[in-house]
Amino acid sequence: MRYSKFTIALLCLCASNSYAIELITATENQTVNQIEQKFEIDNLLISINDRLSNHKKSEYDYDSLLINIENEKENYNKAILALPNAILTESDPINYFKGIETLVKKIDSLEKKSVEDEIKNKENYQDILKQYEVINTQRAEKSAQLFTLKKEIVNRIVTELSSSDSVKSVDLESSMTCSKFQSINECLKDTEKYTVKNTINSDPFLSDKSVLLSYKVIDASMNMNGELHYKVNMTFKPSYNNKIESLLNEKLSLKSTVITLTSNVDADWYVDGTKVGTGKKIHPEVTLGKHGIVAIYKTMKKSTIETVETNAIFNYKFGKVEDKSATDNEDIKSIANVSAAEETKSKQTKPKLTMYANKEDSTSKEINSKNETTVDNSDKNSYEYYLGIKPLNKEEQDKQFKSK
């Protein structure tokens, strides 16, 4: 005998069940709705999600402030290192000192602001956590009431299933392809176990432990191609099983599931205020029901309130974000640079300080701020200063000393 895949699918699609037992009654369903309304948290989630997003932006700004402070300190160190050369080469070194003073005051102001921002951010985050704790408390109370309701529902179902007159009746109409050499009775007999198995699998009140009380063929016909059309009625003794437990947990939002959070950037992900991961795709486990989801990338954020009923995918796409990690130092950014430029310029006509000893000592020693070297008189662009003598020019200076 041949069975087609199409036939097996029809065994589930064409079944007509007469439910004597309800999974959740109208009264129980009304109680569920009342609990949902009592613990409505949509507005709270929206408000706290916004606060969390703004807090994360403040933290990002705080980190940028610390980078800015380090950059300003680096500029200050460069300016101090270049100070001796600036004193020697600057026509008006007072302005250079004023620039350093301004830089010191700016660093002091930024450091004070960083301390204030750090305290403010910590206090704000603690307040946010407290608000999320309020939400979690409401969730716990809601779950407790739903668990109590579930217990009542389970007791009702078990009592009804345990009754001696509790019978599950299933009417099924289906079709299959049999061998042309089989009779209708042979084909029906061979397919009976498949029909029973698929019926048990598709019914929440039936399991492998359910007893088949009767299996009656109501009608059956076969054409010349071996296609069998039939109607059967089956009766079972139903029983409480894991399928009922799973369905109740799902309808009462008392079970968890894995969701997928995706983005086009490596975002930081928060579910109900708790960070659940970082990346372009993560798979956190959450309970069924409403949750506040926040995705944060640098100073940008996306947040929604989602009702999770099964495995779902939530995508948060961010627009093009410019990299603003480089910090501009507009106020005194040129202090060290100008000094470096002046130092380079001064090297082209750097004065050579020569200590004059006496007539007999023809040795000249160059006083250099870094190294002691021999004077190179071949440098035509250089000139000498003899300490204690007003400089004229090299020719007249040599004439005066020779005359002595």
C-alpha positions as CSV (number, residue, x, y, z in Angstrom):
1,M,0.0,0.0,0.0
2,R,1.2,3.5,-0.8
3,Y,0.6,6.6,1.4
4,S,1.1,10.0,0.0
5,K,2.4,12.9,2.1
6,F,-0.7,14.8,1.1
7,T,-2.9,12.1,2.7
8,I,-1.1,12.4,6.1
9,A,-1.6,16.1,6.1
10,L,-5.4,15.7,5.5
11,L,-5.6,13.5,8.6
12,C,-5.1,16.7,10.7
13,L,-6.9,19.2,8.6
14,C,-10.3,17.5,8.2
15,A,-10.8,16.4,11.9
16,S,-13.9,17.7,13.6
17,N,-13.6,17.6,17.4
18,S,-16.6,17.8,19.8
19,Y,-15.0,19.5,22.9
20,A,-16.9,18.5,26.0
21,I,-14.0,20.1,28.0
22,E,-12.8,23.7,27.6
23,L,-9.2,24.6,28.1
24,I,-10.2,28.0,29.4
25,T,-13.8,28.9,30.1
26,A,-15.3,32.3,29.3
27,T,-15.3,33.2,33.0
28,E,-11.7,32.3,33.4
29,N,-10.8,34.2,30.3
30,Q,-12.5,37.3,31.7
31,T,-10.4,36.9,34.9
32,V,-7.3,36.9,32.7
33,N,-8.3,40.1,31.1
34,Q,-9.0,41.7,34.4
35,I,-5.5,40.8,35.7
36,E,-3.9,42.2,32.5
37,Q,-5.8,45.5,32.9
38,K,-4.9,45.7,36.6
39,F,-1.2,45.4,35.9
40,E,-1.1,47.5,32.7
41,I,2.6,48.7,32.4
42,D,2.7,50.2,28.9
43,N,3.0,53.8,30.0
44,L,5.6,53.0,32.7
45,L,7.7,51.1,30.2
46,I,7.6,53.9,27.7
47,S,8.6,56.5,30.3
48,I,11.4,54.5,31.8
49,N,12.8,53.4,28.4
50,D,13.1,57.0,27.4
51,R,14.9,57.8,30.7
52,L,17.3,54.9,30.1
53,S,18.0,56.1,26.6
54,N,18.8,59.6,27.8
55,H,20.9,58.3,30.6
56,K,23.0,56.2,28.1
57,K,23.5,59.4,26.0
58,S,24.7,61.2,29.1
59,E,27.2,58.4,29.8
60,Y,28.4,58.7,26.3
61,D,28.8,62.5,26.7
62,Y,30.7,61.9,30.0
63,D,33.1,59.5,28.3
64,S,33.7,62.1,25.6
65,L,34.3,64.7,28.3
66,L,37.0,62.6,29.9
67,I,38.7,62.2,26.4
68,N,38.5,66.0,26.0
69,I,40.2,66.5,29.4
70,E,43.0,64.1,28.5
71,N,43.5,66.0,25.2
72,E,43.7,69.3,27.0
73,K,46.2,68.0,29.5
74,E,48.3,66.7,26.6
75,N,48.2,70.2,25.0
76,Y,49.2,71.6,28.4
77,N,52.2,69.3,28.7
78,K,53.3,70.1,25.2
79,A,53.1,73.8,25.9
80,I,55.1,73.4,29.1
81,L,57.8,71.5,27.3
82,A,58.0,74.2,24.7
83,L,58.1,77.0,27.3
84,P,61.9,77.5,27.4
85,N,62.1,77.8,23.6
86,A,59.1,80.1,23.6
87,I,60.8,82.4,26.2
88,L,63.9,82.7,24.0
89,T,62.1,83.1,20.7
90,E,58.8,84.8,21.4
91,S,58.7,88.5,20.8
92,D,55.9,88.8,23.4
93,P,56.0,85.7,25.7
94,I,53.3,87.3,27.9
95,N,50.7,86.1,25.4
96,Y,52.2,82.6,25.6
97,F,51.8,82.6,29.4
98,K,48.3,83.8,29.1
99,G,47.5,80.9,26.7
100,I,48.8,78.5,29.3
101,E,46.8,80.2,32.0
102,T,43.6,79.9,29.9
103,L,44.4,76.2,29.3
104,V,44.9,75.5,33.0
105,K,41.6,77.2,33.8
106,K,39.8,75.2,31.1
107,I,41.2,71.9,32.4
108,D,40.0,72.8,35.9
109,S,36.5,73.7,34.6
110,L,36.3,70.5,32.7
111,E,37.4,68.3,35.6
112,K,34.8,70.0,37.9
113,K,32.1,69.3,35.3
114,S,33.2,65.7,35.0
115,V,32.9,65.2,38.8
116,E,29.4,66.8,38.8
117,D,28.3,64.7,35.8
118,E,29.6,61.5,37.3
119,I,27.6,62.0,40.5
120,K,24.5,63.1,38.5
121,N,24.7,60.0,36.2
122,K,25.1,57.6,39.2
123,E,22.1,59.1,41.0
124,N,20.0,59.1,37.8
125,Y,20.9,55.5,37.1
126,Q,19.9,54.4,40.6
127,D,16.6,56.1,40.2
128,I,16.0,54.4,36.9
129,L,16.8,51.0,38.5
130,K,14.3,51.8,41.2
131,Q,11.6,52.5,38.6
132,Y,12.4,49.2,36.8
133,E,12.1,47.5,40.1
134,V,8.6,48.9,40.5
135,I,7.8,47.4,37.1
136,N,9.4,44.0,38.0
137,T,7.4,44.0,41.3
138,Q,4.2,44.5,39.3
139,R,5.2,41.7,37.0
140,A,5.8,39.4,40.0
141,E,2.4,40.2,41.4
142,K,0.8,39.7,38.0
143,S,2.5,36.3,37.6
144,A,1.5,35.2,41.1
145,Q,-2.2,36.0,40.4
146,L,-2.0,34.2,37.0
147,F,-0.4,31.2,38.7
148,T,-3.2,31.1,41.2
149,L,-5.7,31.2,38.3
150,K,-3.8,28.5,36.5
151,K,-4.0,26.2,39.5
152,E,-7.7,26.7,39.6
153,I,-8.0,25.9,35.9
154,V,-5.9,22.8,36.2
155,N,-8.0,21.5,39.1
156,R,-11.1,22.1,37.1
157,I,-9.7,20.2,34.0
158,V,-8.4,17.3,36.1
159,T,-11.7,16.9,37.8
160,E,-13.6,17.0,34.5
161,L,-11.2,14.5,32.9
162,S,-11.4,12.2,35.8
163,S,-15.2,11.9,35.5
164,S,-16.4,8.5,34.4
165,D,-18.5,10.0,31.6
166,S,-15.6,12.1,30.3
167,V,-15.2,11.0,26.7
168,K,-13.4,12.7,23.8
169,S,-15.2,12.2,20.5
170,V,-13.5,13.0,17.2
171,D,-15.1,13.0,13.8
172,L,-12.6,12.8,11.0
173,E,-13.0,13.0,7.2
174,S,-10.0,12.4,5.0
175,S,-8.6,10.7,1.9
176,M,-5.6,8.6,0.9
177,T,-4.2,6.7,-2.0
178,C,-4.3,2.9,-1.7
179,S,-3.0,0.2,-3.9
180,K,-5.3,-0.7,-6.8
181,F,-5.1,-4.3,-5.7
182,Q,-6.3,-3.6,-2.2
183,S,-9.9,-3.7,-1.0
184,I,-11.5,-0.8,0.9
185,N,-11.4,-2.7,4.2
186,E,-7.8,-3.7,3.8
187,C,-6.8,-0.1,3.1
188,L,-8.8,1.2,6.0
189,K,-7.3,-1.4,8.3
190,D,-3.8,-0.5,7.3
191,T,-4.3,3.2,7.8
192,E,-6.1,3.0,11.2
193,K,-3.0,3.3,13.3
194,Y,-1.8,6.4,11.3
195,T,-5.3,8.0,11.7
196,V,-5.3,7.4,15.5
197,K,-1.7,8.6,16.0
198,N,-2.3,11.8,14.1
199,T,-5.5,12.5,15.9
200,I,-3.8,12.0,19.3
201,N,-1.0,14.3,18.3
202,S,-3.3,17.1,17.2
203,D,-5.6,17.1,20.2
204,P,-4.5,18.8,23.5
205,F,-6.6,16.5,25.6
206,L,-5.1,13.3,24.1
207,S,-1.7,11.7,24.7
208,D,0.0,8.3,24.3
209,K,-1.7,7.3,27.6
210,S,-5.1,8.1,26.3
211,V,-7.3,5.0,25.8
212,L,-9.0,4.5,22.4
213,L,-12.5,3.5,23.3
214,S,-13.9,3.1,19.7
215,Y,-13.0,3.4,16.1
216,K,-16.0,3.4,13.6
217,V,-15.9,3.9,9.9
218,I,-19.0,6.0,9.0
219,D,-18.5,6.0,5.2
220,A,-15.8,5.0,2.7
221,S,-15.5,5.0,-1.1
222,M,-12.7,4.2,-3.5
223,N,-12.3,5.1,-7.2
224,M,-10.6,3.2,-10.0
225,N,-7.2,5.0,-9.3
226,G,-7.1,3.7,-5.7
227,E,-8.1,7.0,-4.1
228,L,-10.0,6.3,-0.9
229,H,-12.4,8.8,0.7
230,Y,-13.6,8.0,4.2
231,K,-15.3,9.3,7.4
232,V,-14.5,7.8,10.8
233,N,-15.6,8.5,14.4
234,M,-13.2,7.9,17.3
235,T,-13.7,8.1,21.0
236,F,-11.0,8.3,23.6
237,K,-10.6,8.5,27.3
238,P,-8.9,11.9,27.7
239,S,-6.2,12.7,30.3
240,Y,-4.2,15.6,31.6
241,N,-0.9,15.9,29.9
242,N,2.1,18.1,29.0
243,K,0.3,19.6,26.0
244,I,-2.4,21.0,28.3
245,E,0.3,22.4,30.6
246,S,2.2,24.0,27.8
247,L,-1.0,25.6,26.3
248,L,-2.1,27.0,29.6
249,N,1.4,28.5,30.2
250,E,1.3,30.1,26.8
251,K,-2.2,31.5,27.1
252,L,-1.5,32.9,30.6
253,S,2.0,34.2,29.6
254,L,3.7,32.0,32.2
255,K,6.4,30.6,30.1
256,S,9.5,32.1,28.5
257,T,10.7,32.1,24.9
258,V,13.8,33.1,22.9
259,I,13.5,36.2,20.8
260,T,15.9,37.6,18.2
261,L,17.1,41.2,18.3
262,T,18.8,42.4,15.2
263,S,20.4,45.7,14.0
264,N,22.7,47.0,11.3
265,V,25.3,48.1,14.0
266,D,26.8,46.6,17.1
267,A,24.1,48.0,19.5
268,D,23.8,47.6,23.2
269,W,20.5,45.8,24.0
270,Y,18.3,46.3,27.1
271,V,15.2,44.4,27.9
272,D,13.2,45.9,30.8
273,G,16.3,47.9,31.9
274,T,18.6,44.9,32.0
275,K,21.4,44.7,29.5
276,V,21.1,41.4,27.6
277,G,24.0,41.8,25.1
278,T,25.9,43.7,22.5
279,G,26.0,43.0,18.8
280,K,24.2,43.0,15.5
281,K,22.2,39.9,16.5
282,I,21.5,38.5,19.9
283,H,19.0,35.9,21.2
284,P,17.8,36.7,24.8
285,E,15.3,34.6,26.6
286,V,12.2,36.5,27.9
287,T,8.9,35.6,29.5
288,L,5.8,35.9,27.4
289,G,4.0,39.2,27.7
290,K,4.9,42.9,27.3
291,H,8.5,44.0,27.4
292,G,10.4,47.3,26.9
293,I,13.2,46.8,24.4
294,V,15.9,49.5,24.0
295,A,18.7,49.4,21.4
296,I,21.5,52.0,21.9
297,Y,24.3,52.9,19.5
298,K,26.6,55.7,20.7
299,T,24.2,58.7,21.1
300,M,21.3,57.2,19.1
301,K,18.6,55.0,20.5
302,K,15.6,52.9,19.4
303,S,12.9,51.7,21.8
304,T,9.6,49.9,21.6
305,I,7.1,48.1,23.8
306,E,6.6,44.6,22.4
307,T,4.1,41.9,23.3
308,V,6.0,38.6,23.1
309,E,3.7,35.6,22.4
310,T,6.2,33.3,20.7
311,N,9.6,33.3,19.1
312,A,9.8,36.6,17.4
313,I,12.3,38.8,15.5
314,F,12.6,42.5,16.3
315,N,14.8,44.7,14.0
316,Y,16.1,48.1,15.0
317,K,17.9,49.9,12.1
318,F,20.0,52.9,12.7
319,G,20.9,55.6,10.1
320,K,24.4,56.5,9.1
321,V,26.3,57.7,12.2
322,E,29.4,59.9,11.9
323,D,32.4,59.2,14.0
324,K,32.7,62.1,16.5
325,S,35.4,60.4,18.6
326,A,38.0,63.0,17.6
327,T,37.7,66.0,19.9
328,D,38.3,69.5,18.7
329,N,40.2,71.9,21.1
330,E,39.3,75.3,19.6
331,D,40.3,77.6,22.5
332,I,44.0,76.9,23.0
333,K,44.6,74.2,20.4
334,S,47.4,76.1,18.7
335,I,49.5,76.9,21.7
336,A,51.8,73.9,21.4
337,N,51.6,73.9,17.6
338,V,52.6,77.6,17.3
339,S,55.4,77.0,19.7
340,A,56.6,74.1,17.7
341,A,56.4,76.2,14.5
342,E,58.4,79.0,16.2
343,E,61.0,76.4,17.3
344,T,61.3,75.2,13.7
345,K,61.6,78.7,12.4
346,S,64.2,79.7,15.0
347,K,66.4,76.8,14.1
348,Q,67.0,78.4,10.7
349,T,68.7,81.5,12.4
350,K,69.4,80.1,15.8
351,P,71.8,82.4,17.8
352,K,75.0,80.8,19.0
353,L,75.9,82.0,22.5
354,T,79.7,82.0,22.8
355,M,81.5,82.5,26.1
356,Y,84.6,84.7,25.5
357,A,87.6,83.9,27.7
358,N,90.7,85.8,26.7
359,K,92.9,86.7,23.7
360,E,95.0,83.7,23.9
361,D,92.0,81.3,24.2
362,S,90.7,81.0,20.7
363,T,88.3,78.2,21.6
364,S,84.7,79.1,21.5
365,K,82.1,76.9,23.2
366,E,78.5,77.0,22.1
367,I,76.0,77.0,24.9
368,N,73.2,74.8,23.8
369,S,70.1,74.1,25.8
370,K,70.5,70.4,25.0
371,N,74.0,69.4,23.9
372,E,77.4,71.0,24.0
373,T,78.8,71.1,20.5
374,T,81.6,72.8,18.5
375,V,80.8,76.1,16.8
376,D,80.5,75.7,13.0
377,N,81.7,79.0,11.6
378,S,80.9,77.9,8.1
379,D,77.2,78.6,8.8
380,K,76.7,81.9,7.1
381,N,73.2,82.3,8.4
382,S,74.4,82.2,12.0
383,Y,75.9,85.0,14.1
384,E,77.5,85.2,17.5
385,Y,76.6,87.0,20.7
386,Y,79.5,87.7,23.1
387,L,78.2,88.0,26.6
388,G,78.5,91.4,28.1
389,I,79.0,93.2,24.8
390,K,76.4,95.0,22.8
391,P,76.2,93.2,19.4
392,L,76.7,95.2,16.2
393,N,77.4,92.9,13.3
394,K,80.0,90.2,12.9
395,E,82.6,92.4,11.0
396,E,82.6,95.3,13.4
397,Q,82.4,93.0,16.4
398,D,85.6,91.2,15.2
399,K,87.3,94.6,14.6
400,Q,86.6,95.8,18.1
401,F,88.0,92.7,19.7
402,K,91.1,92.7,17.5
403,S,91.8,96.3,18.3
404,K,91.8,95.2,22.0
